[in-house]
Amino acid sequence: MPAEGEHYAWCSACKDAIYCSKECQKRAWKAHKPHCLASQASTEMRKMNKQRGAAPISSDLPKASKRKSILGDFIEAHAWSFGRQAVYSAMHVRGGLAEERRFDFLKEFMVYNVTYRADHGGNTALAFRVLDGGFEPTVELLRDPFLQSTWEYSRETRERAEVLHRLVDPTFLGMMIILFRADDFQYWYPQPWFSIPDDAVETAKKIDHRGWLGSLQKTVEAGYVLREVGWSRGWRLGRLKRSGQHWKWEQIPPEELVQMGYPADYATIL
């Protein structure tokens, strides 16, 4: 816990994890490092995509532009759910524990179909609803002119990032391309993919991955946001709460977790 009068501090690099102190952050760095690097890389690519812009089907450009910006915040809020949990489970359903090492990252995208929710009330974690999701062939997706142009435009950046990741982390497997299809625009980014830690294998075996899409839809629909907290292993459930003009993440109390059907000390590593 932070000292009296002090507050939890965010990881300054990825802005995903919070810690009670600098010492706490140092102890957690080894476990947090893979996600931190992945998050930074994804954020940079999303910034590049925002600068380049999408090619919306609708002629109502200001509205589409605004929703694209909100979608970026929505993705960041649910980064672990979209970029790790759902993708890993979809892999596992297809081929078990070995699938992530067999997966050809150049031949498939992970695609989520989403639709805007006008009732989100400023809470970006509730801004979109997940309609469907799954892997789709790259060759089919790149028939779309916008995807083709941005794919070629970003090739050098992606290849350079991949080389760097392979140099610094032996658990790096490839760049997972994650595509969001919204109502009248598309939005994609590369997510560096790391193999699951050895101590997470038994946990992976116990999970029923077949319901990954329904689980993702429920998590997003309820606005549940997963975050790393302190140096303890695992991602914990919380919500975004309004605090003045901003929204801050708050962990769901143990007693409420129990009412929701979770263990009081619930934390997930997958």
N, C-alpha and C positions, 0 to 999 in steps of 0.2 A: 504494500500500500504506500502511496506517496506520503511524505511528511505533512504535518498539519499546516494548512495554509497553501500547500502546493497542489498541483493537478497532474493527472496523467499526461504524458507527452507522446505525441505521434512520432513515428519514424519519419525523419525529415526527408528521406529519399523517396519512399513509395507512398507515404501518407495512408497506409493500410493498417499498420499495427500500432498499438499504444503500449507504453511502458510506465512503470512506477518511478523509474530513476535511470540515470545513465548506466549505472552498474548492472541493473536489470536488463537493459538493452544489450550490453556487452555479452552477458551470459546467454542471451537468446540468439545472438547473431548467427551462429553456425546453422541453427534450424531455420532461421528466418531468411538467410541469404538467398536461396534459390528463388523464393517468391519475390523478394525485394528486387532482384535483378530483372525478373520476368515482368513485374509490374512497371518498372521504369521503362523498359523497352516498349511495352504495349502503350504506355502513355505517350511516348514520343511518336509512335506510329499514328496514334489517334489524332495527335496534334497536326501531323502532316496531312492526314486525310481531311481534317477540318479546313486547313488552309487551301487545299486543292478543291474541296467542295464536291458535292454529289450532283447527279443529273436527275432531278425529280421528275416524275411523270406528270404531276399536277402543275398547273400554271400559277398556282398560288404560292410563289416563291418565298415570300417572307414567312408564311406559316410553316412551310416545310423546313426552311432554314432554322427557325426557332426550335422545331421539334427535333431536328438533327442534333442541335446543341444539347437539348434535354436528354436525348438518347445517350450521348456521351457520358453525361453524369449518371444516368441510370446504369450503364454498363460498369462504370467505376464503382458504384455502390454494390453491385452484385458480382464483382470481379471474380471472387473465389467460386461462386456458384456456377457462373457461365464458363469461366476459363479453366476450371479444374474439376470440380465435382461431377458436373454433367458429362463433360467430355470423357473423363476416365470411366465412368459407368457405362457410357455408350460403347467405349472400346471393350470393356469387360464383357458386356452382353454378346458382342460379336465373337470374341475369341479368348476370353478368360484372362488370366494374369499375364500371359505372354504377348497379348495383342499389342500393347504399347510399344514393344520392341520390334514387332513386325510391321507396324503401321507405316505407310508411305505418306509422309507429310506433303509431298508434292502432288499427289494424285487425288487428294480429297480435302474439302473444307468442312468445318463444322458449321452448320447453318441453323439459325434461329429465326423463325417467323414471328414477328411481334406486331402489336397494334397499340396505338396511343390511347391512353385513358385520360379523358378530360376531367375526371373527378379526383385527380391526385393531390389537389390542394397545395401544391408547391413541394410536396415530398417526392423527390426524384426517384426514390426507391419504389414508388408506386406508379411511376409515369407510364409504364407500358405493361401489357399483358402478353404472356407467352402463348402463342397458338400451337406451335409445333416445333420440332427440332430433330436434327440428325445429320449424318454424313452425306455429302453429295459430291459427285465426281468433278474434279477441277476442270476437265476438258469441256464438260457441259456448261459449267458456270461461266467460263471465260468466253462463251459466245456472246455474252452481254458486253456491249461496247464500253460501258463505264468500268466494269470490272477488268476487262482486258487492258484498258489504258492505264488504270491505276496499278494493276499487277506489274506491267512492264515498267512503269514509272518508278516503282518501289523496289525493283529487283536488286539493284546494287546495294541499297540500304539493308534489305533482308539478308542477302548473302554475306555482307560484311558483319552483321550482327551474329549470324550463325557461326562464322569462323571464330569470332571473339568468345562466344559461349563455349564452343568446343575446347578452346584453349584453357579456359579457367575452371570449367566444371565437367568432370567425367560423366556425370549423370544426365547431361544434356542430350536429348534424343533428336530434336528437330524443332522447326517452327510450325506450330499449329495455326492454320488460318481460320479465324472465326468471323463469320459473316452474319450480319443482322439484316433481314428484309423487313422494313417497316411498311407503312401503308402506301407511300408513294416515293420512297427513296431506299437506298442501300448503304450500308456502313460496315466496313471490315477492318480488321487489324491482325497482325501476327502475334501469337502468344508463345513465347519460348516454352518448350515442353521438357520437363525433367522427369526421370523415372521415379516411381514412388520409393521412399526409403525402405530399407530391409525390414525395419521394425513395424512397418505399416502393412506388410503383406498379409499377416494373419487377420488384421482388421478388414482388409479388402475381401478376404475369403468369406467372412461372416455376413457381409452386406448383400441384400437381395437387390442387385443392380437393375433388374428388369423394370422396376417402376421409376427409373430415373427421371423420365419426362414429367410424369405426374407429380413427383416430389419437387422438381424444379418449378413447375407451374404454381403449386401451392405456396412455396417459399416466396416467390415473387409477388403473387397475388396478395399475400399477407404483409408484404413489405419487410420481411425478415432479412437482416443483413448480417453476414458472418464476418467477424474480425478476429485477428490474433490479439490476445490480451496478456500483457506481462511476459514473463519468461516461461510460463507453463506451456506445455505442448498442446496444440489444438486450437481450432477456430470456434468461437462462441457466438451464440445467437443474440441479436440485439435489434433495435429499431432506430430509425432516424427520428429525432424529436426536435421541434422548433425551439430555438433559444435566441430570443430577440429577432434579429434579421437573418439568422443563420440556422442551419440544421446540424445537430450533433448526434453522434452515435451513442446510444445507451444500451448497456447489456440488460437482457431480460432477467429479472430476479429469479433465484432458485425456486421459490414457491410457485411462481407463474409457470416455470418450465415443467414442474411436476403436474400442474393442472393441464398443461398442453400434451402430456404423455411422455415427456422427456425426463431423464435422470436429473436430479437437482444440480449435479456438477457436469452437465452435458458439455462436451467439446468434441469436435470431429477433426480427424487428421486427413480425411478424404472428402 
